[in-house]
Amino acid sequence: MVQAVHFAASLLACYVTAQVLLRTGWLGRSWTWHSPRVAIVCWQALGLAFGLSAIGLPMALGLGPYGTGTGAALWMLATDLFGGRLPAGMTVVHLGLVGIGFGVAATLLGTLARSLLGALRVQRRHRDLLTLVARNDPAVPGALVLDHPSAAAYCLPGVRPRVVVSAGTLSLLDRSQLAAVLSHERAHADERHDLVLLPFTALCRALPWVRWVRTAHDEVALLVEMRADDKARRLHADESLAAALLRFATAPSRVTPAGALGIADSHLDARVSRLRVTGRPPRLRVASALGVAALLVSIPVTLFVS
């Protein structure tokens, strides 16, 4: 029962931390937008802790008659079931709770696998389409050009990522702005931001009624754009990227296909304002956030291995 209380406390801590990350000034956008990589790590730790705690809570309740840690009790239950015996006090309800825990794990892992396979299918279809309609252009080495009037610049992730721009983008941006945009998209490919977003996409599908999960997905999607902005800004010290984002904001139409990461997907005004502000977040806040993230993950992991 004690372990169940700890898992429940871990779930509550995950919820509270998510609200703090999303809403408050101390651990909110005042530092996360200045340090998106650290904020992404915190969100990943939060998602992992939430998933492990959701699995562990019903399991710990069901394994209560063993009076030991969750990990050891699971091993003992497997041994007892194989031997055809159960401890005193172990009822069908307890076994059902353990089954619920395994069901939660299967749902989360299954949704993650389906999200991954779905993304791979969409990316493969789009990659096949690019071989038919896209072309190389010496003005944008290393990228493919689509003859389309809308503004489009995106990264199609994968083992062999592709950076794609439209003819509309080539006419919209000058040379320095285009170079900054290409650096932004290559940053997505280098850091595999599609895989960063994948667990949160899967959580949204597994828990579509949980509002803060959807909000967390949107926040992480914005953070990966800001992280790519930072890498591009380091390569282009002037305001080329900010100017390019402003051009995209005023473009008549913008396009980003499914399964791709586009530069103009979200919050263009906020990203432009952020690019024009220099400075670092207080180190104490960043270190505190990382410490909280490590603690959140360590609690359910410790409970499972005990």
C-alpha atoms as one frame of an Amber mdcrd trajectory, in Angstrom:
protein
   0.000   0.000   0.000   2.910   2.340   0.760   4.231   1.898  -2.770   0.812
   2.710  -4.212   0.779   5.949  -2.227   4.220   6.801  -3.613   3.086   6.142
  -7.184  -0.002   8.286  -6.606   2.190  11.050  -5.199   4.412  10.778  -8.267
   1.387  11.175 -10.556   0.278  14.220  -8.606   3.794  15.670  -8.756   3.819
  15.187 -12.546   0.523  17.044 -12.889   1.634  19.897 -10.619   4.978  20.217
 -12.401   3.256  20.313 -15.787   1.020  23.139 -14.610   4.033  24.996 -13.234
   5.919  24.604 -16.503   2.938  25.869 -18.467   1.603  28.667 -16.308   3.947
  30.180 -13.752   6.678  32.721 -14.155   9.273  30.975 -12.012   9.395  27.826
 -14.133   7.489  29.186 -17.079   8.285  30.944 -20.287  10.627  33.424 -18.599
  13.316  30.710 -18.678  12.008  27.896 -20.893  11.953  30.130 -23.949  15.537
  31.202 -23.204  16.702  27.629 -22.676  14.511  25.422 -24.879  16.871  22.433
 -24.839  16.702  22.191 -21.039  12.940  22.704 -21.126  12.586  19.876 -23.666
  14.589  17.567 -21.374  12.283  18.505 -18.495   9.184  17.721 -20.549  10.644
  14.392 -21.650  11.406  13.478 -18.036   7.913  14.545 -17.030   6.311  12.380
 -19.725   8.399   9.351 -18.751   7.615   9.771 -15.051   3.914  10.170 -15.811
   3.824   6.995 -17.890   5.741   4.902 -15.335   3.596   6.185 -12.475   0.348
   5.483 -14.356   1.560   1.912 -14.914   2.852   1.441 -11.394  -0.136   2.703
  -9.408  -2.611  -0.118 -10.224   0.203  -2.661 -10.094   1.251  -1.565  -6.620
  -2.362  -1.774  -5.425  -2.737  -5.254  -6.868   0.562  -6.498  -5.446  -0.204
  -5.232  -1.936  -0.549  -8.739  -0.384   3.123  -9.432  -1.061   4.175  -6.608
   1.237   7.324  -5.829  -0.732   8.553  -3.589  -3.531   6.737  -3.527  -6.858
   9.583  -5.025  -8.860  10.205  -7.854  -6.421   6.470  -8.483  -6.042   6.045
  -8.791  -9.815   8.765 -11.425  -9.909   7.185 -13.264  -6.992   3.754 -13.151
  -8.658   5.166 -14.608 -11.882   6.831 -17.388  -9.884   3.652 -18.100  -7.913
   1.465 -18.185 -11.019   3.875 -20.580 -12.684   3.793 -22.769  -9.567   0.008
 -22.645  -9.291  -0.168 -20.913  -5.942  -0.924 -17.414  -4.621  -0.254 -15.733
  -1.266  -2.968 -15.318   1.337  -5.165 -12.319   0.617  -4.491 -12.301  -3.131
  -7.888 -12.066  -4.795  -9.256 -11.699  -8.296  -9.485  -7.958  -7.665  -5.762
  -7.789  -6.953  -4.960  -9.747 -10.095  -7.293  -7.462 -12.041  -5.415  -4.396
 -10.812  -2.111  -5.911 -11.898  -3.736  -6.615 -15.260  -4.837  -2.979 -15.489
  -1.234  -1.910 -14.943  -0.085  -4.143 -17.778  -2.979  -2.832 -19.873  -1.873
   0.765 -19.313   1.671  -0.204 -20.313   0.413  -1.993 -23.430  -1.760   1.001
 -24.359   1.073   3.511 -24.011   3.640   1.362 -25.812   1.143   0.331 -28.480
   0.133   3.930 -29.148   3.792   4.910 -29.341   4.462   2.123 -31.844   1.414
   3.045 -33.944   2.424   6.713 -33.932   5.918   5.794 -35.074   4.695   3.491
 -37.836   2.127   6.068 -38.960   4.775   8.778 -39.127   7.101   6.507 -41.095
   4.346   5.713 -43.599   3.501   9.380 -44.110   7.170  10.303 -44.477   7.785
   7.471 -46.944   4.835   8.541 -49.111   5.970  12.140 -49.088   9.558  11.134
 -49.865   8.317   9.130 -52.854   6.302  12.140 -53.988   9.348  14.389 -53.736
  11.274  12.148 -56.110   8.595  12.894 -58.699   7.916  16.596 -58.249  10.927
  18.172 -56.499  14.121  19.364 -58.141  17.625  20.371 -57.178  18.574  24.029
 -57.445  22.098  25.493 -57.210  20.649  28.430 -55.257  19.797  26.067 -52.358
  22.485  23.359 -52.220  21.494  20.356 -50.145  17.785  21.126 -50.380  14.956
  20.233 -52.753  12.750  22.811 -54.445   9.021  22.450 -55.063   7.501  24.553
 -57.825   4.667  25.871 -55.692   3.712  29.524 -55.128   2.937  29.146 -51.413
   5.618  29.801 -48.809   6.986  26.480 -47.574  10.214  25.469 -45.859  10.311
  22.240 -43.920  12.359  19.238 -42.914  11.143  15.771 -43.799  12.808  13.735
 -41.028  14.105  10.197 -41.158  17.293   8.233 -41.668  17.877  10.290 -44.815
  16.248  13.622 -43.983  15.279  16.059 -46.693  15.099  19.841 -46.464  12.468
  21.220 -48.820  11.649  24.788 -49.866   9.078  26.048 -52.318   9.531  28.367
 -55.262   7.340  30.791 -53.340   9.914  30.824 -50.534  12.763  31.503 -52.960
  10.949  34.589 -54.220   9.968  35.635 -50.696  13.398  35.618 -49.020  16.754
  37.148 -49.811  19.978  35.120 -49.788  20.870  35.621 -46.103  17.317  34.934
 -44.947  17.165  31.757 -47.017  20.475  30.561 -45.559  19.137  31.075 -42.023
  15.948  29.162 -42.843  17.944  26.247 -44.261  20.078  26.164 -41.108  16.916
  26.058 -39.017  15.575  23.074 -40.951  18.904  21.237 -40.824  18.871  21.683
 -37.054  15.574  19.775 -36.939  17.176  16.944 -38.886  20.419  16.874 -36.873
  18.685  16.728 -33.486  15.858  14.413 -34.626  13.137  16.677 -33.310  10.550
  14.382 -34.845  11.526  11.738 -32.272  11.380  14.338 -29.503   7.759  15.069
 -30.411   6.750  11.463 -30.995   6.086  10.431 -27.335   3.900  13.496 -26.793
   1.970  12.771 -29.978   1.425   9.236 -28.713   0.286  10.508 -25.301  -2.253
  12.773 -27.004  -3.645   9.782 -28.874  -3.683   7.557 -25.793  -5.220  10.250
 -23.545  -7.200  12.561 -25.848  -9.403  13.760 -22.991  -6.483  14.985 -20.826
  -6.222  18.672 -21.583  -2.753  19.303 -20.142  -1.280  16.518 -22.301  -2.449
  18.297 -25.462  -1.113  21.588 -24.120   2.219  19.940 -23.317   2.464  18.634
 -26.878   1.908  22.140 -28.257   4.493  23.552 -25.864   7.134  20.980 -26.835
   6.391  21.606 -30.521   7.091  25.292 -29.938  10.241  24.524 -27.939  11.755
  22.418 -30.724  11.150  25.308 -33.123  12.908  27.646 -30.694  15.773  25.195
 -30.310  16.206  25.122 -34.098  15.977  28.926 -34.109  18.867  29.071 -31.629
  21.101  26.852 -33.743  20.369  28.912 -36.825  20.974  32.171 -34.946  24.434
  30.985 -33.874  25.362  30.422 -37.517  23.805  33.688 -38.706  24.529  36.353
 -36.123  22.490  39.055 -37.840  18.683  39.240 -37.840  18.304  37.119 -40.963
  16.181  34.445 -39.295  13.921  36.953 -37.532  13.430  38.804 -40.808  12.635
  35.525 -42.572  10.031  34.632 -39.954   8.414  38.034 -40.428   8.285  37.425
 -44.159   6.602  34.069 -43.559   4.118  35.725 -41.198   3.009  38.109 -43.923
   2.997  35.511 -46.726  -0.435  35.039 -48.372  -0.332  31.287 -47.777   1.940
  28.819 -45.994   2.133  25.051 -46.347   3.669  22.321 -44.167   2.763  18.725
 -45.072   1.903  16.079 -42.513   4.910  14.346 -40.996   7.233  17.324 -41.571
   8.668  20.041 -39.351   8.093  23.464 -40.864   9.695  26.754 -39.930   6.416
  28.670 -39.961   4.274  26.219 -38.018   3.518  28.212 -34.869   3.933  31.369
 -32.767   5.882  33.384 -35.311   5.483  36.673 -33.417   6.742  35.177 -30.154
   9.703  33.582 -31.890  10.662  36.817 -33.620  10.492  38.755 -30.336  12.593
  36.091 -28.645  15.256  36.146 -31.368  15.678  39.876 -30.859  16.350  39.520
 -27.135  19.763  38.465 -25.881  20.697  37.099 -22.482  20.704  33.853 -20.575
  18.215  32.538 -18.008  19.363  32.401 -14.374  21.500  29.300 -13.927  19.882
  28.512 -10.595  16.460  28.151 -12.205  17.804  25.920 -14.973  19.668  23.733
 -12.465  16.566  23.549 -10.258  14.428  22.491 -13.209  16.868  19.731 -14.142
  16.954  18.590 -10.528  13.160  18.387 -10.377  13.108  16.457 -13.674  15.665
  13.945 -12.380  13.703  13.524  -9.151  10.427  12.939 -10.984  11.942  10.148
 -13.062  13.872   8.593 -10.172  10.770   8.074  -7.991   8.850   5.600 -10.220
  12.057   3.958 -11.435  13.150   3.336  -7.850   9.740   1.951  -6.967   9.861
  -0.489  -9.886  13.343  -1.815  -9.141  12.845  -2.115  -5.382
